[in-house]
Amino acid sequence: MHEDISIHEAAKYPWSVMARSLLKNLDVTLGEVDNNPRVVQRAHDRLTQALDSRRTQTREMQSDDEYIELTSFFVAKALVDGIGSMFLRRRWATAEAKRAEGFLLKESETKLPQFAKQEFNWQISSAGRVASRVFSHRLHFSNYLDATAGFHEREWKLVNKRLDKGYVLLRKSETVRVIRAAVEKMLIRDIKKVPANFPPNIQKVYEDIDETVRKQTDRMRQEIQGEIVTEAFPPCMQALLADMNEGKPLSHIARFAITAFLLNVGMDVDSVLELFMRAPDFREDLARYQIEHIAGKRGSTEYTPPSCAYMISVRLCVDPDKAESRRHPLAYYRRRRKWLSKR
């Protein structure tokens, strides 16, 4: 009975500590599941649904076989790691986090703190009535800030939440939303080096998803490349570019963000390198290596700049309040350039 409960929970939350432990105990390998067409097809579905913004993961178990749900996540993650596209990784992480949200909403209020402690080592507990209002949970403000760093809406700002001795008071739906954000962030960061050499049936899925990703990213790249219009740069990138032109030193994440942005809007490696020459700590060999790495010339991954949510979390966003309607610097550039061309 304990094993049945474990696999049921693991199928709902296949990225969890318990699920990873169960997979290890079952000694699941890609070679083994490659012979199960239902697992391979479900892994394919997980990724195609993630890539199609019009489709979302259902909140119900998508297969009556919990083993298939669990192992198909294992296959899908291996494919995401193998393809090495941050575009795919972000889409997949968002889809899986939303799927988890549906299950979490159905969990009891007492289970959620246990779950969050186990997965994220949060300081969280049940709450109750505070000043005539009833809350479900108390989450330490440091855990809250880390998880909600990319939230745009004003109601999520710490100044607009009720605090009690350093703990943010939350309703159940709010707790679930914060956990969802933590799951998404965890999946984006959990990158493993996987050689793009899979068993035959999974390899077919790899080739199909890889082609789909390339088509989507190429289409987006075509929409933003051509003549580089600096007027259309989002404020954060304009600010970083101005700092580069003045020879100011940039943090590691700032260098990554502006480099990835400039490469994606069509600037070549040498042109980006020329901008970095003004930095006081410039080293051509190191700078060229880093730029070529971000451009995908020294590895299988071609990077895109961080999302607006991440730029806010690392304090590189120039105006977080006005960034509420923005999601990604490249999307901002695409829309702004189109508007400027019509004007």
C-alpha positions as a LaTeX table, in Angstrom:
\begin{tabular}{lrrr}
\hline
Residue & $x$ (\AA) & $y$ (\AA) & $z$ (\AA) \\
\hline
Met1 & 0.00 & 0.00 & 0.00 \\
His2 & 2.82 & 2.41 & 0.84 \\
Glu3 & 4.38 & 1.81 & $-2.60$ \\
Asp4 & 1.03 & 2.51 & $-4.32$ \\
Ile5 & 0.65 & 5.79 & $-2.44$ \\
Ser6 & 4.22 & 6.75 & $-3.29$ \\
Ile7 & 3.86 & 6.20 & $-7.01$ \\
His8 & 0.52 & 8.04 & $-6.99$ \\
Glu9 & 2.13 & 11.06 & $-5.37$ \\
Ala10 & 5.23 & 10.79 & $-7.55$ \\
Ala11 & 3.08 & 10.75 & $-10.69$ \\
Lys12 & 1.47 & 14.03 & $-9.61$ \\
Tyr13 & 4.77 & 15.66 & $-8.71$ \\
Pro14 & 7.40 & 13.84 & $-10.82$ \\
Trp15 & 10.08 & 16.46 & $-10.07$ \\
Ser16 & 9.76 & 16.00 & $-6.29$ \\
Val17 & 12.32 & 14.52 & $-3.91$ \\
Met18 & 10.09 & 11.47 & $-3.44$ \\
Ala19 & 9.67 & 10.94 & $-7.19$ \\
Arg20 & 13.42 & 11.11 & $-7.82$ \\
Ser21 & 13.98 & 8.62 & $-5.01$ \\
Leu22 & 11.33 & 6.28 & $-6.41$ \\
Leu23 & 12.82 & 6.44 & $-9.91$ \\
Lys24 & 16.20 & 5.58 & $-8.44$ \\
Asn25 & 14.76 & 2.61 & $-6.54$ \\
Leu26 & 12.96 & 1.39 & $-9.66$ \\
Asp27 & 16.26 & 1.73 & $-11.55$ \\
Val28 & 14.48 & 3.27 & $-14.54$ \\
Thr29 & 16.65 & 3.79 & $-17.64$ \\
Leu30 & 16.01 & 5.42 & $-21.00$ \\
Gly31 & 16.78 & 2.13 & $-22.69$ \\
Glu32 & 14.07 & 0.39 & $-20.68$ \\
Val33 & 11.30 & 2.95 & $-21.27$ \\
Asp34 & 12.22 & 3.28 & $-24.95$ \\
Asn35 & 10.40 & $-0.02$ & $-25.47$ \\
Asn36 & 7.20 & 1.36 & $-23.95$ \\
Pro37 & 5.39 & 3.35 & $-26.69$ \\
Arg38 & 2.95 & 4.89 & $-24.19$ \\
Val39 & 5.78 & 6.40 & $-22.16$ \\
Val40 & 7.51 & 7.75 & $-25.27$ \\
Gln41 & 4.26 & 9.22 & $-26.63$ \\
Arg42 & 3.40 & 10.82 & $-23.30$ \\
Ala43 & 6.86 & 12.41 & $-23.12$ \\
His44 & 6.31 & 13.77 & $-26.64$ \\
Asp45 & 2.91 & 15.15 & $-25.60$ \\
Arg46 & 4.35 & 16.87 & $-22.53$ \\
Leu47 & 6.81 & 18.79 & $-24.67$ \\
Thr48 & 4.52 & 19.63 & $-27.59$ \\
Gln49 & 1.91 & 20.95 & $-25.16$ \\
Ala50 & 4.57 & 23.05 & $-23.46$ \\
Leu51 & 5.64 & 24.55 & $-26.79$ \\
Asp52 & 2.10 & 25.40 & $-27.86$ \\
Ser53 & 1.06 & 28.45 & $-25.85$ \\
Arg54 & $-2.58$ & 27.80 & $-26.81$ \\
Arg55 & $-2.55$ & 24.45 & $-25.03$ \\
Thr56 & $-1.99$ & 23.83 & $-21.35$ \\
Gln57 & $-1.38$ & 20.74 & $-19.31$ \\
Thr58 & $-4.64$ & 19.42 & $-17.96$ \\
Arg59 & $-5.06$ & 19.56 & $-14.22$ \\
Glu60 & $-6.12$ & 15.92 & $-14.15$ \\
Met61 & $-3.84$ & 12.91 & $-14.44$ \\
Gln62 & $-3.27$ & 12.61 & $-18.17$ \\
Ser63 & $-2.85$ & 8.86 & $-18.06$ \\
Asp64 & $-4.55$ & 6.18 & $-16.02$ \\
Asp65 & $-1.15$ & 4.56 & $-15.64$ \\
Glu66 & 0.81 & 6.39 & $-12.95$ \\
Tyr67 & 4.03 & 4.67 & $-13.98$ \\
Ile68 & 3.66 & 6.27 & $-17.42$ \\
Glu69 & 3.11 & 9.71 & $-15.91$ \\
Leu70 & 6.20 & 9.38 & $-13.75$ \\
Thr71 & 8.57 & 7.91 & $-16.32$ \\
Ser72 & 7.40 & 10.16 & $-19.16$ \\
Phe73 & 8.50 & 13.17 & $-17.11$ \\
Phe74 & 11.90 & 11.51 & $-16.71$ \\
Val75 & 12.12 & 11.10 & $-20.51$ \\
Ala76 & 10.87 & 14.64 & $-21.21$ \\
Lys77 & 13.45 & 16.15 & $-18.87$ \\
Ala78 & 16.25 & 14.15 & $-20.51$ \\
Leu79 & 15.09 & 15.49 & $-23.88$ \\
Val80 & 15.02 & 19.07 & $-22.59$ \\
Asp81 & 18.54 & 18.64 & $-21.24$ \\
Gly82 & 19.71 & 17.03 & $-24.47$ \\
Ile83 & 18.24 & 19.67 & $-26.78$ \\
Gly84 & 19.80 & 22.43 & $-24.69$ \\
Ser85 & 17.37 & 25.20 & $-25.62$ \\
Met86 & 16.54 & 27.70 & $-22.87$ \\
Phe87 & 13.41 & 28.60 & $-24.83$ \\
Leu88 & 12.21 & 24.99 & $-24.56$ \\
Arg89 & 13.33 & 24.71 & $-20.92$ \\
Arg90 & 11.34 & 27.76 & $-19.86$ \\
Arg91 & 8.22 & 26.63 & $-21.71$ \\
Trp92 & 8.49 & 23.13 & $-20.27$ \\
Ala93 & 9.12 & 24.39 & $-16.74$ \\
Thr94 & 6.10 & 26.68 & $-16.92$ \\
Ala95 & 3.85 & 23.90 & $-18.20$ \\
Glu96 & 4.96 & 21.41 & $-15.55$ \\
Ala97 & 4.59 & 24.00 & $-12.77$ \\
Lys98 & 1.06 & 24.83 & $-13.92$ \\
Arg99 & 0.22 & 21.12 & $-14.00$ \\
Ala100 & 1.47 & 20.77 & $-10.43$ \\
Glu101 & $-0.60$ & 23.78 & $-9.38$ \\
Gly102 & $-3.79$ & 21.92 & $-10.26$ \\
Phe103 & $-2.92$ & 19.02 & $-8.00$ \\
Leu104 & $-1.68$ & 21.26 & $-5.19$ \\
Leu105 & $-4.98$ & 23.12 & $-5.07$ \\
Lys106 & $-6.68$ & 19.83 & $-4.22$ \\
Glu107 & $-4.31$ & 19.02 & $-1.38$ \\
Ser108 & $-5.26$ & 19.67 & 2.24 \\
Glu109 & $-4.07$ & 22.82 & 3.95 \\
Thr110 & $-2.06$ & 20.72 & 6.39 \\
Lys111 & $-0.19$ & 18.88 & 3.63 \\
Leu112 & 1.07 & 21.98 & 1.80 \\
Pro113 & 3.53 & 23.11 & 4.53 \\
Gln114 & 4.95 & 19.58 & 4.79 \\
Phe115 & 5.35 & 19.49 & 1.02 \\
Ala116 & 7.05 & 22.90 & 0.84 \\
Lys117 & 9.43 & 22.05 & 3.69 \\
Gln118 & 10.47 & 18.82 & 2.01 \\
Glu119 & 10.95 & 20.28 & $-1.49$ \\
Phe120 & 12.31 & 23.75 & $-0.77$ \\
Asn121 & 13.33 & 23.73 & 2.90 \\
Trp122 & 10.96 & 26.61 & 3.55 \\
Gln123 & 10.07 & 28.00 & 6.96 \\
Ile124 & 6.33 & 27.54 & 6.67 \\
Ser125 & 3.52 & 26.47 & 8.97 \\
Ser126 & $-0.23$ & 26.60 & 9.35 \\
Ala127 & $-1.70$ & 29.95 & 10.33 \\
Gly128 & $-5.21$ & 30.75 & 11.54 \\
Arg129 & $-7.13$ & 33.84 & 12.53 \\
Val130 & $-5.10$ & 37.04 & 12.69 \\
Ala131 & $-6.81$ & 40.35 & 13.42 \\
Ser132 & $-10.26$ & 39.01 & 12.48 \\
Arg133 & $-8.97$ & 37.52 & 9.19 \\
Val134 & $-8.38$ & 33.84 & 8.55 \\
Phe135 & $-5.19$ & 32.70 & 6.81 \\
Ser136 & $-4.01$ & 29.23 & 5.86 \\
His137 & $-0.24$ & 29.50 & 6.12 \\
Arg138 & 2.70 & 31.51 & 7.47 \\
Leu139 & 5.74 & 31.69 & 5.18 \\
His140 & 9.01 & 33.34 & 6.18 \\
Phe141 & 9.48 & 36.58 & 4.31 \\
Ser142 & 12.87 & 35.50 & 2.87 \\
Asn143 & 11.32 & 32.40 & 1.28 \\
Tyr144 & 8.42 & 34.49 & 0.03 \\
Leu145 & 10.67 & 37.12 & $-1.56$ \\
Asp146 & 12.81 & 34.51 & $-3.28$ \\
Ala147 & 9.82 & 32.68 & $-4.79$ \\
Thr148 & 7.86 & 35.78 & $-5.84$ \\
Ala149 & 10.79 & 37.84 & $-7.14$ \\
Gly150 & 9.38 & 37.76 & $-10.67$ \\
Phe151 & 5.75 & 38.51 & $-9.78$ \\
His152 & 4.51 & 41.69 & $-11.43$ \\
Glu153 & 1.14 & 42.28 & $-9.76$ \\
Arg154 & 1.02 & 44.81 & $-6.95$ \\
Glu155 & $-0.89$ & 42.50 & $-4.60$ \\
Trp156 & 2.17 & 40.24 & $-4.40$ \\
Lys157 & 4.53 & 42.98 & $-3.25$ \\
Leu158 & 5.64 & 42.46 & 0.33 \\
Val159 & 4.37 & 45.89 & 1.40 \\
Asn160 & 0.87 & 44.81 & 0.41 \\
Lys161 & 0.91 & 41.55 & 2.38 \\
Arg162 & 0.07 & 41.08 & 6.04 \\
Leu163 & 3.10 & 40.09 & 8.10 \\
Asp164 & 3.34 & 38.51 & 11.54 \\
Lys165 & 6.75 & 38.43 & 13.22 \\
Gly166 & 8.63 & 38.07 & 9.94 \\
Tyr167 & 6.17 & 35.68 & 8.34 \\
Val168 & 3.90 & 36.45 & 5.38 \\
Leu169 & 0.31 & 35.36 & 5.94 \\
Leu170 & $-1.24$ & 33.58 & 2.97 \\
Arg171 & $-4.50$ & 32.04 & 1.89 \\
Lys172 & $-4.32$ & 28.50 & 0.49 \\
Ser173 & $-4.56$ & 29.59 & $-3.15$ \\
Glu174 & $-1.73$ & 32.08 & $-2.57$ \\
Thr175 & 0.47 & 29.41 & $-1.00$ \\
Val176 & $-0.10$ & 27.17 & $-4.00$ \\
Arg177 & 0.77 & 29.99 & $-6.39$ \\
Val178 & 4.03 & 30.65 & $-4.55$ \\
Ile179 & 4.91 & 26.94 & $-4.60$ \\
Arg180 & 4.18 & 26.86 & $-8.33$ \\
Ala181 & 6.68 & 29.70 & $-8.85$ \\
Ala182 & 9.30 & 27.82 & $-6.84$ \\
Val183 & 8.75 & 24.66 & $-8.91$ \\
Glu184 & 9.15 & 26.60 & $-12.17$ \\
Lys185 & 12.36 & 28.25 & $-10.96$ \\
Met186 & 13.74 & 24.90 & $-9.79$ \\
Leu187 & 13.08 & 23.20 & $-13.14$ \\
Ile188 & 14.68 & 26.05 & $-15.08$ \\
Arg189 & 17.82 & 25.83 & $-12.95$ \\
Asp190 & 18.07 & 22.02 & $-12.86$ \\
Ile191 & 20.24 & 21.58 & $-15.96$ \\
Lys192 & 22.05 & 18.31 & $-16.53$ \\
Lys193 & 24.55 & 17.50 & $-19.27$ \\
Val194 & 22.90 & 14.84 & $-21.42$ \\
Pro195 & 24.43 & 13.73 & $-24.73$ \\
Ala196 & 21.94 & 13.99 & $-27.61$ \\
Asn197 & 22.24 & 10.27 & $-28.30$ \\
Phe198 & 19.06 & 8.49 & $-27.24$ \\
Pro199 & 17.59 & 5.03 & $-27.81$ \\
Pro200 & 15.81 & 4.80 & $-31.21$ \\
Asn201 & 12.21 & 5.65 & $-30.28$ \\
Ile202 & 13.16 & 8.46 & $-27.92$ \\
Gln203 & 15.61 & 9.70 & $-30.55$ \\
Lys204 & 12.68 & 10.19 & $-32.95$ \\
Val205 & 10.98 & 12.38 & $-30.34$ \\
Tyr206 & 14.23 & 14.27 & $-29.83$ \\
Glu207 & 14.49 & 15.01 & $-33.56$ \\
Asp208 & 10.85 & 16.09 & $-33.80$ \\
Ile209 & 10.96 & 18.38 & $-30.75$ \\
Asp210 & 14.36 & 19.77 & $-31.73$ \\
Glu211 & 13.02 & 20.68 & $-35.18$ \\
Thr212 & 9.92 & 22.30 & $-33.67$ \\
Val213 & 12.05 & 24.35 & $-31.29$ \\
Arg214 & 14.35 & 25.46 & $-34.10$ \\
Lys215 & 11.41 & 26.52 & $-36.26$ \\
Gln216 & 9.84 & 28.51 & $-33.44$ \\
Thr217 & 13.07 & 30.20 & $-32.38$ \\
Asp218 & 14.06 & 30.88 & $-36.01$ \\
Arg219 & 10.69 & 32.51 & $-36.63$ \\
Met220 & 11.06 & 34.70 & $-33.56$ \\
Arg221 & 14.63 & 35.51 & $-34.52$ \\
Gln222 & 13.56 & 36.56 & $-38.03$ \\
Glu223 & 10.97 & 38.86 & $-36.50$ \\
Ile224 & 13.58 & 40.66 & $-34.41$ \\
Gln225 & 16.62 & 40.57 & $-36.68$ \\
Gly226 & 17.45 & 42.79 & $-39.61$ \\
Glu227 & 18.37 & 46.38 & $-38.91$ \\
Ile228 & 19.14 & 46.77 & $-35.22$ \\
Val229 & 16.96 & 49.54 & $-33.81$ \\
Thr230 & 18.41 & 50.67 & $-30.50$ \\
Glu231 & 15.37 & 52.92 & $-29.93$ \\
Ala232 & 13.34 & 49.73 & $-29.62$ \\
Phe233 & 15.55 & 48.25 & $-26.90$ \\
Pro234 & 13.76 & 47.72 & $-23.57$ \\
Pro235 & 14.84 & 50.19 & $-20.85$ \\
Cys236 & 16.94 & 47.58 & $-19.03$ \\
Met237 & 19.00 & 46.84 & $-22.13$ \\
Gln238 & 19.35 & 50.52 & $-22.99$ \\
Ala239 & 20.70 & 51.11 & $-19.49$ \\
Leu240 & 23.19 & 48.23 & $-19.72$ \\
Leu241 & 24.30 & 49.37 & $-23.19$ \\
Ala242 & 24.85 & 52.89 & $-21.86$ \\
Asp243 & 26.98 & 51.50 & $-19.03$ \\
Met244 & 29.03 & 49.51 & $-21.54$ \\
Asn245 & 29.58 & 52.57 & $-23.72$ \\
Glu246 & 30.81 & 54.48 & $-20.67$ \\
Gly247 & 33.19 & 51.66 & $-19.75$ \\
Lys248 & 31.46 & 50.85 & $-16.47$ \\
Pro249 & 32.08 & 47.36 & $-15.02$ \\
Leu250 & 29.05 & 45.07 & $-15.21$ \\
Ser251 & 28.10 & 42.17 & $-12.97$ \\
His252 & 28.25 & 38.64 & $-14.38$ \\
Ile253 & 24.48 & 38.40 & $-14.90$ \\
Ala254 & 24.39 & 41.89 & $-16.45$ \\
Arg255 & 27.09 & 40.90 & $-18.94$ \\
Phe256 & 25.21 & 37.73 & $-19.77$ \\
Ala257 & 21.88 & 39.55 & $-20.22$ \\
Ile258 & 23.16 & 42.28 & $-22.55$ \\
Thr259 & 25.34 & 39.84 & $-24.52$ \\
Ala260 & 22.52 & 37.37 & $-25.09$ \\
Phe261 & 20.16 & 40.20 & $-26.03$ \\
Leu262 & 22.53 & 41.79 & $-28.55$ \\
Leu263 & 23.34 & 38.45 & $-30.16$ \\
Asn264 & 19.65 & 37.58 & $-30.48$ \\
Val265 & 18.74 & 40.88 & $-32.14$ \\
Gly266 & 21.38 & 40.30 & $-34.80$ \\
Met267 & 24.70 & 41.69 & $-33.57$ \\
Asp268 & 27.71 & 39.51 & $-34.39$ \\
Val269 & 30.33 & 38.29 & $-31.94$ \\
Asp270 & 33.00 & 40.79 & $-32.98$ \\
Ser271 & 30.63 & 43.75 & $-32.60$ \\
Val272 & 29.65 & 42.65 & $-29.09$ \\
Leu273 & 33.31 & 42.11 & $-28.25$ \\
Glu274 & 34.10 & 45.66 & $-29.35$ \\
Leu275 & 31.59 & 47.00 & $-26.81$ \\
Phe276 & 33.26 & 45.04 & $-24.02$ \\
Met277 & 36.66 & 46.48 & $-24.91$ \\
Arg278 & 35.73 & 49.60 & $-22.97$ \\
Ala279 & 35.42 & 47.69 & $-19.69$ \\
Pro280 & 38.29 & 48.30 & $-17.22$ \\
Asp281 & 38.79 & 44.55 & $-16.65$ \\
Phe282 & 38.61 & 43.60 & $-20.34$ \\
Arg283 & 40.48 & 40.49 & $-21.45$ \\
Glu284 & 39.94 & 39.70 & $-25.13$ \\
Asp285 & 40.52 & 35.95 & $-24.90$ \\
Leu286 & 38.14 & 35.50 & $-21.96$ \\
Ala287 & 35.51 & 37.91 & $-23.33$ \\
Arg288 & 35.51 & 36.27 & $-26.76$ \\
Tyr289 & 35.18 & 32.82 & $-25.22$ \\
Gln290 & 32.20 & 33.93 & $-23.11$ \\
Ile291 & 30.45 & 35.67 & $-26.01$ \\
Glu292 & 30.95 & 32.70 & $-28.33$ \\
His293 & 29.66 & 30.39 & $-25.60$ \\
Ile294 & 26.46 & 32.44 & $-25.24$ \\
Ala295 & 26.12 & 32.50 & $-29.03$ \\
Gly296 & 26.20 & 28.69 & $-29.08$ \\
Lys297 & 29.48 & 28.50 & $-30.94$ \\
Arg298 & 31.26 & 26.63 & $-28.13$ \\
Gly299 & 28.52 & 24.27 & $-27.07$ \\
Ser300 & 25.11 & 22.91 & $-27.97$ \\
Thr301 & 23.15 & 25.62 & $-26.14$ \\
Glu302 & 22.33 & 28.96 & $-27.75$ \\
Tyr303 & 21.15 & 31.30 & $-25.01$ \\
Thr304 & 18.43 & 33.91 & $-24.92$ \\
Pro305 & 18.44 & 36.79 & $-22.41$ \\
Pro306 & 16.69 & 36.33 & $-19.05$ \\
Ser307 & 12.98 & 37.02 & $-18.76$ \\
Cys308 & 11.66 & 40.29 & $-17.36$ \\
Ala309 & 10.75 & 38.44 & $-14.16$ \\
Tyr310 & 14.34 & 37.38 & $-13.68$ \\
Met311 & 15.67 & 40.84 & $-14.55$ \\
Ile312 & 13.45 & 42.21 & $-11.79$ \\
Ser313 & 14.64 & 39.56 & $-9.30$ \\
Val314 & 18.32 & 40.45 & $-9.85$ \\
Arg315 & 17.59 & 44.20 & $-9.78$ \\
Leu316 & 18.48 & 44.87 & $-13.41$ \\
Cys317 & 15.02 & 46.07 & $-14.33$ \\
Val318 & 14.99 & 49.86 & $-14.64$ \\
Asp319 & 11.32 & 50.34 & $-13.80$ \\
Pro320 & 9.67 & 47.25 & $-12.22$ \\
Asp321 & 6.30 & 48.98 & $-11.85$ \\
Lys322 & 6.04 & 49.63 & $-15.58$ \\
Ala323 & 7.27 & 46.10 & $-16.33$ \\
Glu324 & 3.98 & 44.57 & $-15.21$ \\
Ser325 & 2.82 & 44.10 & $-18.81$ \\
Arg326 & 6.18 & 42.83 & $-20.06$ \\
Arg327 & 7.36 & 39.24 & $-20.12$ \\
His328 & 10.61 & 39.14 & $-22.06$ \\
Pro329 & 13.11 & 41.70 & $-23.43$ \\
Leu330 & 13.02 & 40.16 & $-26.91$ \\
Ala331 & 9.21 & 40.31 & $-27.03$ \\
Tyr332 & 9.38 & 43.96 & $-25.96$ \\
Tyr333 & 11.93 & 44.69 & $-28.70$ \\
Arg334 & 9.85 & 42.92 & $-31.35$ \\
Arg335 & 6.70 & 44.86 & $-30.50$ \\
Arg336 & 8.50 & 48.19 & $-30.07$ \\
Arg337 & 10.39 & 47.88 & $-33.36$ \\
Lys338 & 7.19 & 47.06 & $-35.21$ \\
Trp339 & 5.50 & 50.11 & $-33.65$ \\
Leu340 & 8.41 & 52.38 & $-34.57$ \\
Ser341 & 8.44 & 51.15 & $-38.17$ \\
Lys342 & 4.74 & 52.00 & $-38.56$ \\
Arg343 & 5.23 & 55.41 & $-37.01$ \\
\hline
\end{tabular}
